[in-house]
């Protein structure tokens, strides 16, 4: 369960405040308004807000830094897959972790998904053929391009093999309920002890820490908690949520893959790995940041818009005759 929050209530939620997601920038016209930064928390290279967006016509003429000639993958060639030679271990379930790994596989990485027959990825059960766990189109889509190994992580031997796979990996991705990987001995600190250069992506619905750090979550709950489902509704609707889509899943997965690219490049330059932590609620908020600024900056709180948008006319659903 999760509340269907208006955007301003997400800002005030104890979980949001304890994680210190929103930033007070002091930028012109923003002052202390809650700014939603990128939802990726890098342990070695944290993102910073150094300056506001340039004003129309402003140009500091510094340009972009020269592009490095090298590519991230150790075996990648200029005309080959970008991530050739990169090994990824997928400890995830459902959409966020596996879909991030699918994106990495599409770019040439070797991805190994650790599964268990005793505790199947729940997407394997989403099928028109009950019991046909290998013919679930949702699972097969999210996990496309991945290899699979079945391990019983309840056993010491299963956990030993999984840790050995993690020791030989470049990237680990997990999106289990908070505390699960720690119980397996496959959390970031445990893996880093045997693989100091590892890049470890960790994504929970409400993020690490806070009162909801170990709470179960899935896409529609994350959308509701962050304010998205409240905004995507009609003002006169008899129900509070306008959508039940698993919206943040597919944003969070792509952001996670983006974080891996950045961390691989940092490792190429500095020789060190790092952890990337991301709350899926904050991934949803990151791409709708103007909703949280609207009230503090204009004095008019964000409103439910239905199918309308303020910057496009006409825009909506219209009856045809």
N, C-alpha and C positions, 0 to 999 in steps of 0.2 A: 504494500500500500504506500501511496505517496500523495501529498496534497496537490491540488491543481492550483499552483501559485500564479498570481499576477507577477509580472517582472519585478516590481518593487518588493514583493514578499520574498522572492528568491534572494535578493540582495540582503534582506534582513534575517534569513534563515541562520540558525546557529551553526549548521554544517558549513555554510558559505563563509560565515564570519571566522570560524576557527581555522579554516583553510586559507583565509586571507586571499581569496581569489581576485576580488575587485581591487583596482588600484586607484589611488587619488593622485592625479598627475600634476595638478597645478598649472596645466597648460591654459593658454588664453581661451576664454569662453567655456572651459570645462571646470576650472578650479578644483573643487573636491568631489565632483560628480563621479559615480562609480564607473570606472573604465574597465571593460572586459578584455584582458590581454589574451595572448595565445594560451591554450590550455595545456601546453606541454611544459612540464617542470623538469629541466635538465639538471642533474646533480653537479656537473662540471662546467657547463656553459649556459647558465640561466639567462633567459631572455630579459632584456631591459628596455625600458621606454626612455630613450635619451632625448627625444625631441618630438614636437607635434607634427602632424601632417603639414606639408608645405602649403602655403597660401596660393591661390590662383596666380600664375605667372611667376612664382618664386622659383629660383634656380640657384643653388649654391655652387654649381659648376664643378663639383668634386667628382661626379660620375660614380660608376661602380668599380670595385676593386678588380684587377685583372683576373681573368678566369684561369684556374689551375689546369695544366695540361693533363695531369694524372686523372684516372677514373677510380672510383671507390673499390671495386672488386679486385682482389689480388690477381685473378686470371683474366680480367676483362681486357678486351682489345678494343681499339678505336671503332671497329665495325662490328663488334659483338655485343652480347647482352651487358648491360651496365653493371649488374651484380653477379656476374659469373665468378665462381670461386667463393662466394659468401654462403655460409651455412647458417640456417635459421632453425631453431627448435620452437615449435608451436605447442605451448601448454594450454592454449585457450579453448573456449567453448563458444557455441553460438555464432555471433556475427563479428564483434569488434576485433578480437584477436585473430581468428582465422581469416577474416577478410583483409586485415593488414598483411598477413602472411601471404595471402593470395596475390596481393599487389607486388610483394617482393619477389614471389615466384615468377610472375609475369615478366619481371625485369632480369631474370636469369639466376636468382638465388636458388640454392638447394634447400627445400623446406621439409622438415621432418615433423609430422604431427604425432604427439604421444597421446594414445587413447587407451581405454580400458573397456573390455566387454562387460565387466561388472558395473561400470558406470558410464554408459554411452553419452557422447555429446548429444544434448537434447534435440538438436536439429536432425539427427538421424531418425528420430521418431516422427518428424513432420513429413508425412508421406501419404500418398493415396493408396499405398499397399501396406497395411499394418504388418509389422514384423520384417519388412524388406528393408533392412537398415542400410544396405548398399545402394538402394535406388531412391533415396530421398533427394529430390531435385534441389531443395534449399541447401542441404549439407553439401552436395556435390558442387553446387555453384560457389558457396563460400570457401570451400577447401580445394578448389581447382588448382592443379599443379603441385600438390603436396604428396609426399610419401607418408606412409602410416606405419607406426609400430605400436603393438598392443602390450602394455605393461600394467601390472597390478601395483599401483602406487600405495596400496595398503601394506604391501610386503616390503621387507628390508631389501630383498634382492631387486625388486622392481624399482625402488627408489635409488638404489646403487647404480643400476643401468641408466636410469634417467639422468642422474647427476653426471655420469661419464659422457653421455651425449651432450649435456650442457657444457662440460669442460672443453669439448672439441668444437663448440659452436662460436660463431661470431655474434649472433643475435638471439635473444630469448624474448618471446612475446607471451604474456599471460593476462587473462581478464577474468579470472575466477573470483568468487566471493572473497572479500578481505580475510586474510589469515590462512587460506587454504594452502597456498604454495609454501608458506612458512611451516605449516604442519608437515608437509612432505619433505622439508629440508631442501626445497628448490627455490627459495626466495632469493632476492638479489644478493644479500650478504653471504649466504651459503654458497651460491654459485661463484661470486667474486673471489672467494678464498681459493678456489681451484682454477679460476679463469679470470685473472685481473683485467684483461682487455675486453671483457664481454660488454655488449650493449644490451641492456635489460629493459624491456618495455613492460610497464605495469599499469593496467587500467581497470579501475572498478567503477561501478555506476555512480556512486557519490564520492569517490576518491578515498585516498588513504587518510586515516585519522578522523577526528571529530566524532560526534555521537553516532553517525551513520557509516563509519569506516568499514564495519563488518556486515552491513545490511545487504540483503539480496536486492538486486535491481535488474530491470531489463528496459529496453528502449522506450516504451510508452510511459513508464514511471519516470524515467530520466527527463523526457520531454515535459511532463506535467510539473515536475519539481522545479525545472529551470524557467518556467513561464511560457514555453513555446505553445503548449496545447491550449492555454488560456487565450493567448493572442489569436491563435488560428481558430476562432469561433465567431459566431454572429452575436451581436450585443443582445438580441432578444431571444436567443436560444434557450430552451428549457433545461439544458444540461450545461455543466461548467466547462467541459472539454470539447474542443471542436475537431479533434483528431485522435486516433489511437495508433498512429504510425510509429514504428520504431526508428524515428527520425535520427536521433544522435548516433545510432550504431554505425551508420554508413559515413557519417562525418568523422566520428572518432577514429574509425579504422584508417581513413585516408590521412588524418593528422598524425596518427601513430607511424604510418609509413614515412611520412615527411620527416618526422623526428628521427627515424632510423637513418635516413639519408644524411641529415645534418650531423648525427653522431658518428657515422662512418667517416665523414670528411674530417671531423675533429680528430678522430683516432688516427687517420692517415697523417695528419699534421703533427699531432702531439704525442701519439703512441699510447693513449689511455682510453679505456672504455668509460661508460657511465650508465646511470639509471635514468630512465625517462618515465615520469609518473604523470598520469592523466585521469581526471574525473570525466566521465561521459556527460554528466550534467553541465560541466564547464565547457566541454567541446560544443554542446548545443548553444550555450550562451555566447561563446566567442564569435560565432558568425551572425549573431543578432544583437551585437553590442549596442546599437542605437536605441533599442527598446529600453535599456536600463539608464541611458542618458536622457531620455525624452522628458521625464518628469522633472528631474533636478535642473535641467538646462532651459526648459520652456515654461515650467509651472503647470503643465498639462500632463498628467500621467498617461502612460501608454494605454491605448484603448483596443478593444476587440475589433478586428477589421474584417472578419469573414474572408471573402475572396478579393477584397479591395486592397490596393496599395496606394500610398499617398503620391507617388511620383509617376503614375501611369494612368491615363484616362483615355478611353474606357478600359476597365480591367475588372472582370468578374464573370459570373455565370448568368447567362441570359436565356430566357425562354424563347424557343424558336416556334414560328408559326408556319 
